[in-house]
């Protein structure tokens, strides 16, 4: 985490230190005398915040001009919806491009793929890897919009 992020979480960090039986006076002493311990505590706190944040993630998205990967992240599996646009004039990162894709889901210029993957290891670690690969945490609206379409076409 950046210094600014730590400053925004100062109350949570104080609670974290208290859970480690470290009061403000001890923390000031540690900062002066044991910089390596400071790094360890900051790393532990950062990991705790990431884990807490990732445990709340339900949807991820990775979008480029011609591809969209949408992930619905459950407790034991991740569902994936992929939209590929083969029209070089369309940019799915824009509102107009996305609207075009939605109107042309049945055209030869749009491919739809779906997949489901069992989470075999730590869920938060898998989500973190997806974020490292370029995914962003998003609200579920776009996924649900496509999921609704996929359910309609299966019947």
Short mmCIF file of the C-alpha atoms (twelve columns), coordinates in Angstrom:
data_MODEL
# 
_entry.id   MODEL 
# 
loop_
_atom_site.group_PDB 
_atom_site.id 
_atom_site.type_symbol 
_atom_site.label_atom_id 
_atom_site.label_alt_id 
_atom_site.label_comp_id 
_atom_site.label_asym_id 
_atom_site.label_seq_id 
_atom_site.Cartn_x 
_atom_site.Cartn_y 
_atom_site.Cartn_z 
_atom_site.pdbx_PDB_model_num 
ATOM 1   C CA . UNK A 1   0.000   0.000   0.000   1 
ATOM 2   C CA . UNK A 2   1.071   3.568   -0.559  1 
ATOM 3   C CA . UNK A 3   1.713   6.015   2.261   1 
ATOM 4   C CA . UNK A 4   -1.513  7.829   1.353   1 
ATOM 5   C CA . UNK A 5   -3.508  4.573   1.568   1 
ATOM 6   C CA . UNK A 6   -2.035  3.853   5.002   1 
ATOM 7   C CA . UNK A 7   -2.953  7.368   6.124   1 
ATOM 8   C CA . UNK A 8   -6.555  6.862   4.963   1 
ATOM 9   C CA . UNK A 9   -6.699  3.673   7.024   1 
ATOM 10  C CA . UNK A 10  -5.140  5.120   10.184  1 
ATOM 11  C CA . UNK A 11  -8.039  4.031   12.407  1 
ATOM 12  C CA . UNK A 12  -7.922  0.474   11.068  1 
ATOM 13  C CA . UNK A 13  -4.138  0.492   11.486  1 
ATOM 14  C CA . UNK A 14  -4.497  1.609   15.104  1 
ATOM 15  C CA . UNK A 15  -6.905  -1.288  15.704  1 
ATOM 16  C CA . UNK A 16  -4.459  -3.643  13.996  1 
ATOM 17  C CA . UNK A 17  -1.622  -2.477  16.230  1 
ATOM 18  C CA . UNK A 18  -3.847  -2.880  19.278  1 
ATOM 19  C CA . UNK A 19  -4.594  -6.460  18.188  1 
ATOM 20  C CA . UNK A 20  -0.817  -6.965  18.156  1 
ATOM 21  C CA . UNK A 21  -0.651  -5.509  21.724  1 
ATOM 22  C CA . UNK A 22  1.238   -2.465  20.459  1 
ATOM 23  C CA . UNK A 23  0.171   0.935   21.804  1 
ATOM 24  C CA . UNK A 24  1.059   4.295   20.235  1 
ATOM 25  C CA . UNK A 25  4.058   4.805   22.533  1 
ATOM 26  C CA . UNK A 26  5.465   1.374   21.653  1 
ATOM 27  C CA . UNK A 27  4.821   2.019   17.955  1 
ATOM 28  C CA . UNK A 28  6.799   5.276   18.068  1 
ATOM 29  C CA . UNK A 29  9.683   3.432   19.747  1 
ATOM 30  C CA . UNK A 30  9.550   0.612   17.190  1 
ATOM 31  C CA . UNK A 31  9.620   3.141   14.341  1 
ATOM 32  C CA . UNK A 32  12.767  4.726   15.779  1 
ATOM 33  C CA . UNK A 33  14.619  1.595   16.840  1 
ATOM 34  C CA . UNK A 34  13.402  -1.303  14.660  1 
ATOM 35  C CA . UNK A 35  12.672  -0.234  11.069  1 
ATOM 36  C CA . UNK A 36  12.652  -3.873  9.910   1 
ATOM 37  C CA . UNK A 37  9.812   -4.630  12.359  1 
ATOM 38  C CA . UNK A 38  7.931   -1.593  11.039  1 
ATOM 39  C CA . UNK A 39  8.112   -3.069  7.514   1 
ATOM 40  C CA . UNK A 40  6.893   -6.441  8.776   1 
ATOM 41  C CA . UNK A 41  3.916   -4.882  10.586  1 
ATOM 42  C CA . UNK A 42  3.026   -2.722  7.579   1 
ATOM 43  C CA . UNK A 43  3.211   -5.784  5.298   1 
ATOM 44  C CA . UNK A 44  0.979   -7.791  7.653   1 
ATOM 45  C CA . UNK A 45  -1.532  -4.941  7.784   1 
ATOM 46  C CA . UNK A 46  -1.468  -4.527  4.014   1 
ATOM 47  C CA . UNK A 47  -2.082  -8.255  3.520   1 
ATOM 48  C CA . UNK A 48  -4.963  -8.147  5.998   1 
ATOM 49  C CA . UNK A 49  -6.593  -5.206  4.168   1 
ATOM 50  C CA . UNK A 50  -6.165  -6.889  0.764   1 
ATOM 51  C CA . UNK A 51  -7.672  -10.131 2.066   1 
ATOM 52  C CA . UNK A 52  -10.601 -8.293  3.638   1 
ATOM 53  C CA . UNK A 53  -11.200 -6.296  0.434   1 
ATOM 54  C CA . UNK A 54  -10.909 -9.315  -1.867  1 
ATOM 55  C CA . UNK A 55  -13.295 -11.334 0.301   1 
ATOM 56  C CA . UNK A 56  -16.010 -8.813  -0.655  1 
ATOM 57  C CA . UNK A 57  -15.310 -8.873  -4.416  1 
ATOM 58  C CA . UNK A 58  -18.131 -10.379 -6.464  1 
ATOM 59  C CA . UNK A 59  -17.337 -9.213  -10.008 1 
ATOM 60  C CA . UNK A 60  -14.247 -8.428  -12.051 1 
ATOM 61  C CA . UNK A 61  -13.837 -7.093  -15.560 1 
ATOM 62  C CA . UNK A 62  -10.994 -6.912  -18.059 1 
ATOM 63  C CA . UNK A 63  -11.854 -4.948  -21.177 1 
ATOM 64  C CA . UNK A 64  -10.028 -3.906  -24.302 1 
ATOM 65  C CA . UNK A 65  -11.226 -2.450  -27.578 1 
ATOM 66  C CA . UNK A 66  -12.364 -5.822  -28.973 1 
ATOM 67  C CA . UNK A 67  -12.639 -8.159  -25.954 1 
ATOM 68  C CA . UNK A 68  -14.447 -8.166  -22.654 1 
ATOM 69  C CA . UNK A 69  -13.872 -10.682 -19.879 1 
ATOM 70  C CA . UNK A 70  -16.467 -10.605 -17.087 1 
ATOM 71  C CA . UNK A 71  -16.036 -12.697 -13.961 1 
ATOM 72  C CA . UNK A 72  -18.651 -13.563 -11.336 1 
ATOM 73  C CA . UNK A 73  -16.678 -14.633 -8.278  1 
ATOM 74  C CA . UNK A 74  -18.494 -17.050 -5.995  1 
ATOM 75  C CA . UNK A 75  -17.097 -18.777 -2.916  1 
ATOM 76  C CA . UNK A 76  -16.114 -22.020 -4.664  1 
ATOM 77  C CA . UNK A 77  -16.085 -21.159 -8.376  1 
ATOM 78  C CA . UNK A 78  -15.674 -18.335 -10.865 1 
ATOM 79  C CA . UNK A 79  -18.003 -17.930 -13.828 1 
ATOM 80  C CA . UNK A 80  -16.653 -16.235 -16.933 1 
ATOM 81  C CA . UNK A 81  -18.428 -14.499 -19.797 1 
ATOM 82  C CA . UNK A 82  -16.344 -13.411 -22.778 1 
ATOM 83  C CA . UNK A 83  -17.492 -11.061 -25.513 1 
ATOM 84  C CA . UNK A 84  -15.337 -10.707 -28.622 1 
ATOM 85  C CA . UNK A 85  -16.085 -8.110  -31.272 1 
ATOM 86  C CA . UNK A 86  -14.649 -8.690  -34.741 1 
ATOM 87  C CA . UNK A 87  -15.686 -5.331  -36.201 1 
ATOM 88  C CA . UNK A 88  -12.559 -3.120  -36.263 1 
ATOM 89  C CA . UNK A 89  -14.730 0.015   -36.151 1 
ATOM 90  C CA . UNK A 90  -16.238 -0.882  -32.758 1 
ATOM 91  C CA . UNK A 91  -14.545 -0.001  -29.496 1 
ATOM 92  C CA . UNK A 92  -16.197 -1.860  -26.614 1 
ATOM 93  C CA . UNK A 93  -14.547 0.445   -24.062 1 
ATOM 94  C CA . UNK A 94  -16.964 3.209   -25.084 1 
ATOM 95  C CA . UNK A 95  -20.661 3.419   -24.236 1 
ATOM 96  C CA . UNK A 96  -21.543 3.558   -27.940 1 
ATOM 97  C CA . UNK A 97  -19.396 0.501   -28.669 1 
ATOM 98  C CA . UNK A 98  -20.992 -1.478  -25.856 1 
ATOM 99  C CA . UNK A 99  -24.480 -0.513  -27.055 1 
ATOM 100 C CA . UNK A 100 -23.551 -1.678  -30.560 1 
ATOM 101 C CA . UNK A 101 -22.378 -5.022  -29.163 1 
ATOM 102 C CA . UNK A 102 -25.607 -5.503  -27.211 1 
ATOM 103 C CA . UNK A 103 -27.688 -4.788  -30.306 1 
ATOM 104 C CA . UNK A 104 -25.584 -7.141  -32.417 1 
ATOM 105 C CA . UNK A 105 -25.086 -10.116 -30.087 1 
ATOM 106 C CA . UNK A 106 -26.460 -12.459 -32.760 1 
ATOM 107 C CA . UNK A 107 -24.283 -11.116 -35.570 1 
ATOM 108 C CA . UNK A 108 -21.265 -12.892 -37.044 1 
ATOM 109 C CA . UNK A 109 -19.113 -10.040 -35.754 1 
ATOM 110 C CA . UNK A 110 -19.727 -10.897 -32.084 1 
ATOM 111 C CA . UNK A 111 -18.613 -14.084 -30.343 1 
ATOM 112 C CA . UNK A 112 -19.846 -15.088 -26.916 1 
ATOM 113 C CA . UNK A 113 -18.074 -17.622 -24.749 1 
ATOM 114 C CA . UNK A 114 -18.778 -18.896 -21.274 1 
ATOM 115 C CA . UNK A 115 -16.837 -20.921 -18.755 1 
ATOM 116 C CA . UNK A 116 -16.881 -21.934 -15.110 1 
ATOM 117 C CA . UNK A 117 -13.798 -22.699 -13.035 1 
ATOM 118 C CA . UNK A 118 -13.639 -24.366 -9.651  1 
ATOM 119 C CA . UNK A 119 -11.526 -22.503 -7.110  1 
ATOM 120 C CA . UNK A 120 -8.953  -25.057 -5.979  1 
ATOM 121 C CA . UNK A 121 -6.859  -22.790 -3.793  1 
ATOM 122 C CA . UNK A 122 -7.298  -19.621 -1.792  1 
ATOM 123 C CA . UNK A 123 -10.100 -17.562 -3.403  1 
ATOM 124 C CA . UNK A 124 -8.529  -14.217 -2.549  1 
ATOM 125 C CA . UNK A 125 -5.220  -15.298 -4.053  1 
ATOM 126 C CA . UNK A 126 -6.945  -16.245 -7.327  1 
ATOM 127 C CA . UNK A 127 -8.755  -12.905 -7.442  1 
ATOM 128 C CA . UNK A 128 -5.521  -11.071 -6.724  1 
ATOM 129 C CA . UNK A 129 -3.894  -12.859 -9.687  1 
ATOM 130 C CA . UNK A 130 -6.749  -11.734 -11.940 1 
ATOM 131 C CA . UNK A 131 -6.263  -8.152  -10.745 1 
ATOM 132 C CA . UNK A 132 -2.537  -8.418  -11.450 1 
ATOM 133 C CA . UNK A 133 -3.460  -9.522  -14.991 1 
ATOM 134 C CA . UNK A 134 -5.461  -6.330  -15.542 1 
ATOM 135 C CA . UNK A 135 -8.911  -7.012  -14.086 1 
ATOM 136 C CA . UNK A 136 -10.768 -4.329  -12.186 1 
ATOM 137 C CA . UNK A 137 -13.365 -4.725  -9.479  1 
ATOM 138 C CA . UNK A 138 -16.753 -3.694  -10.907 1 
ATOM 139 C CA . UNK A 139 -20.401 -3.747  -9.906  1 
ATOM 140 C CA . UNK A 140 -22.356 -6.756  -11.191 1 
ATOM 141 C CA . UNK A 141 -24.567 -4.842  -13.672 1 
ATOM 142 C CA . UNK A 142 -22.769 -5.651  -16.944 1 
ATOM 143 C CA . UNK A 143 -22.215 -9.296  -15.987 1 
ATOM 144 C CA . UNK A 144 -25.858 -9.699  -15.039 1 
ATOM 145 C CA . UNK A 145 -26.888 -8.069  -18.311 1 
ATOM 146 C CA . UNK A 146 -24.943 -10.716 -20.242 1 
ATOM 147 C CA . UNK A 147 -25.849 -13.520 -17.865 1 
ATOM 148 C CA . UNK A 148 -29.500 -12.759 -18.487 1 
ATOM 149 C CA . UNK A 149 -28.862 -13.052 -22.238 1 
ATOM 150 C CA . UNK A 150 -27.028 -16.369 -21.818 1 
ATOM 151 C CA . UNK A 151 -29.888 -17.816 -19.748 1 
ATOM 152 C CA . UNK A 152 -32.447 -16.687 -22.344 1 
ATOM 153 C CA . UNK A 153 -30.560 -18.336 -25.219 1 
ATOM 154 C CA . UNK A 154 -30.160 -21.676 -23.394 1 
ATOM 155 C CA . UNK A 155 -33.923 -22.307 -23.295 1 
# 
